[in-house]
Amino acid sequence: MRPESEAELAALIRQAERPLSITGGATRHHPGEGHGARLDMTGLQGVTLFEPAALTLVVRAGTSLASVEKMLADEGQMLGFEPACHPGSTIGGVFATNSSGPRRIQLGAARDALLGVRLVDGNGEIISNGGRVMKNVTGYDLVKLMAGSRGRLGALTELSLRTAPVPPASCTLALPALDAIGAIAALTTALGSPLDVSGAGWLPGSGALLRIEGLSGSVQTRTAELTRLLSGFCEVHVLDSDPWQQLRNGPQEGEGDLWRIVCRPSEAPALLAALPAPEMMDWGGGLILLRLPAGELPELPKFWGHARRISGAAPAILPAPDPVTSRLEAGLRQRFDPRGIFAGAE
């Protein structure tokens, strides 16, 4: 099923008698998702409003992420939260999964850029919420709620969002001698400074990575100060290459299951000590990606956050959601999807 209008989508959902899997480019599915009848959202394409001077964009959910980013780049703008961009990715999929990359530490997550949404709920009702400016807080919680809902509460049809100007200058520093555990202290030192770091990650072979952006003179001054600040950890290099695309898009396919761990950076060293070497880290150590043998569960110390298997045959999340969270989620599902028509998105 590939509706080409919001009204057609609403009619399909009202008439549905079996679970539906809301799908854009199918580039962000987790294990266990996408098993219902495919509801292809790529027929809902196009930009309905773009005001570069106001840093505001309204776009239909099935529009490809690549085309949105090209249009913004032509105006010297970008999606500030730096989502992963894979072939076929849609803008609706970005917000349905709250996809957020390295610059999240500076400009916030995808949900922080979302101003308003249009969606169709499980009853086939069309809902409009929010606006085109951040001061409009009518229904503010619903806008935030839909970011990261992964198609469980409704099918996003249109999104209003805030864009960001592309920084005129950028510089990346690398501390290649630091392993994953050793990098945490350097990353958190940089993030705790007043130097406005816009990226703080780690890659094997590259070590700790830090990005400074802004006006050219400011970047030069802050880079020199950050180099001085980090010189006690190991030798600091200025990179000619750009590692942020790799950090943004995540590891390539490999053997075993890929796990995504979100934690406090202060907890990362203890987690890393209990795990195999990661494939990458981001957000100053707050995001860890690593591989385990297929079907294996990690043995983790108690920590704030969660670990989720994001590739492989079976879903898994550790620790299991607490009873209060489970009741809240069940209540939301009952409110937005009382027929359970979006169960195929689980």
N, C-alpha and C positions, 0 to 999 in steps of 0.2 A: 504494500500500500504506500503510495507516494502522493499525498495531498499537495495541491499547489496553491491553496488559500487557507486562511484561518477558518473560514466557514466550513470548507470541505473537511478539514481536520476535525473540527468539532462534531460534524455529522458522523464521521468514521468512528470516533470514540463513543458516541452515544449508541451506535448500532453494534459495537463490538460485543461478542459473546465469549471471547477467550482472551487470555492475557496478551498484552501488547508490549513489545520492546521498542521504546523510543530511541531511534538511532539516527545520528548524523553521519559522520565519517567512520564510525565504529573504530576509532583510534584510541579510545580511552577506556574500553571495557575492562573490568576486573573479572577474575574467575567467578562464574555463576551468573554473570549478566548476559543479556542479549539472547535469552532462550525463548522469549515469547514470539508471537507473530511480529515480523519486522514492520515497524511504522517509520518509513523513510522520510526524514524531515528536510531533505535537501531540495525539495520542491519549493520551499518557502525561502526564496533568495531575494537579495537586493537591499540597498541602502535607502531608507525613507527620509532621512534627514542627516546632513553633515554640516556643522557650523564650526569651521576651523578656528575662527576667532574666539569662540566660546568654549573650545575644547570639548565639544559635545557631538555624539554620534548616536543615531538610532538606526538599527539594522535588523533584518529578519534573521531568525535563528539558523536557518539552513545555509546561510551565506558562508562561503569558504573562509577560513581564517587567513589563508595566504592572500586572498584578494583584499580583505580588510586591511591587512598590514601593508600591502603595496599602496593602497589608496592613502593611508595615513602617512606613509613614508614620502609620498609625492608632495605632501603638505608640511614636511618636516616634523611629523608627529608619530606617535607610537602608542601601543598598549603598555602602560607603565608597569603593569604587574608581570610582564614578560612570560606569557604562557608557552608551554611546549607546543611546537608547530610541526606536526607530522603530515605527510601527504594525505589529503582528504579531510583534514580536521575542519570542523565548522565552528562558528562563533558561539552557537548554542551549546555545543559540547564543551567549549571552554568554561562557560558559566555553570552549566549543569554539574561539572566536576570541580568547580572552583580552582581551575588549573592556574598555578602561580609559580613563577620562576625565581631566579636569583634576586631580582630587584624588589621582591616582596619585602625585604628587610628595610627598604627605604620608602617605598610608595604604597605598601600594603598589598593585600591579596586581590584576586579578581572581584570578590564580593564588595571590596571597598571602592571599586570603580563603577559599580552598578547603581544606576539612578532610578530605573524603572523597568518593569517587565509587563509583557502580555503573555498569557498562557491559557491552555485549555485543561480543565481538571478532569477527574475520572468520571464525572457525570456529563461531560461534553459541554460544560459551561465555560464561556470565555470570560477571563478575569483580567482586568487592567489595574496595575498598582504602581505607585510612585510617579515620578515625573522626569523632567530633563535637567533639573538643577538640584544640587545636593541639599539645598535648604528645604525642599519639599519633602516633608517627613510623613505624609499621609501614607499609612500602610507600610512604613519603613521596614518593619520586621518581616513582612512577607517578601520584600525584595531580597533581604539578606537570606531568608529561609530557602529561597529557590536556588541560590548559589551554592552548589554542592549537594543538591538533592538527588542528583543522578537519575532523573526521570521517574522517581518514585511517587511524586506528588502531582505531577502534571507535565504537559508538553509545552515547553517554552516556544513562543512563536515570534516575539519581537523583544529586543533589548535596547534600553537607553543607557548609555555609558559615558564616562568621562575619559578623555584621551589625555596624553601628556606630550610636551615638546621633546624632541630628540635632543639630548645634550650636545653642545657644539664640540666638546672635547672629552676624551676618555683615556685613562691609563690603567693598566693592570700590573700589579706587583705579584711576584711569585717567591715563595720560600720553599725551594725544592727539597731541602734536606729534611723537612718535617714529615713524619708519618701521620696517619689519621689521628691517633691519640695526641701526638705532640702538636698537631695543628690547632687543636681546640683553643689552647691558651692564647696563641697568636691571633686567631680570628676574633675571639671575644675581647682581647685588648684593643684591637682596631675598632670593633663595633662600639666599645665603651668610650672611645675618644670622641672629640667634637669635630672630627674630620669628614663626616657625612659620607661614609662608605656605602656604595650602592651594590656591592656584591662581595660575599665572603664564603668561599667554598673550598673544596679539596678534591684533587684528582690524583690517582696513582701516576707517578712519574713527574707530575707537575708540582706536587706539594700543596701548601696553602696558597690560596689565590684571593687577591683583594682588588677591588675596582674603585677608582675615584672618577667622578664625572662632573661636568659643569663648564663654566667659562674657562678658556685656555689658561689664563694667568692663575686663576684659582686652582685649577687642576695641578699645575706645575708646583705651586706653593704647598698644597696639601700632600702631594706625592712625596715631596722632599721631607716633610714633617713625618709622614707615615713611615717612610724608610728609616728615619732616625729612631722612631718609636719602636720599630720591630727589629732593629739591628741586633739586639741582645739575644734573639731567638736563633738566628742563623743568617747566612748571607742572603741579602734581598736582591732580586733581579727585576728589571722592567721587561715585560714580555712584548715581543713584536706580534705574536699570534693572538687570536681571540679564543679563549677557552669557554666563553660563556654560552655559546650555542650548544656545546656538549653538555654543560651543566643544566641548561634550560630544557633540553630534550630528553635527558636521562641516558642510561646505558643502552648499548645495542643489545640485540637478542643474544642469548647465550644458553648454556646448559643449566638445568636446574630451575628453581623458582626464584623470582625476584621479589624481595621484600622491601617495603617502604616503612621506615620508622620515623615517627615525629615525636620529638622529646624536647625538654629544656636543654640548651647547650651545656649547662653545668652537669647534666646527667650523662652526656654523651661519652665521656671517658670510661665510666663504669660499664656502659652498654657495649662499647667497642672492645673492652677487655674480655667480654664474655662471648664475642662473636668472631667469625672469620673476617678477614680484611674487607672493608667495603669497596664497592665499585665507584662510589662518589659520595660526597657530603655537600650540603648547601645550608644556607641560612645560619652561618656561623656554627654549625654543628647541630642545629635543630632538626635537620632532615638527613637521614642516612639511608642509602640504597645499597643492598648487598644481595648476594645469591647464596642459596642453600640447596642441598640435594632435593630433588623432587619429592614432595610430600612431607618433608621434615619440618618440624616446628622449632623455632629458636627457644633456647632456655635463657630467659631474660630476668635480670634483677628487677625489683619493683621500681617503677618510674612513672612520672607524669606524662601521659601521652598514649600512643598506641602503635602497634606494629601490624601491618596488613600485607598479606600475600597479594601481589598485583599481577602475577603471571602464573601459569600452571593450570591444573585441572580443577582444583577445589578451592572455594573461598575460605579464608581464615583471617580472624582479627584477634589480637591479643593486647590487653586482657579483654575478656568478653564484656560487652556493654553492661553497665550496672542496672539494677531493676528500675530505678527512677528514669534513667535515660530511655530504657526500653518502653516504659509506659508512655513517655512523652512522644516517642516516635510512633507507637501504635495509635495514639490519639490523633496525631497529625495525619497519618495514613487514613484513618477512619473519616476524618473531616474532608480531606481532599480527594480521596479515592475509595468511597464506601463500598463499591462493587469489587475492589481488588483487581481492577482491570490492568493496572501497571505492575502486577506481581512479577511479570516476566523480566522486569528490570532488576530484580534482586540478584 
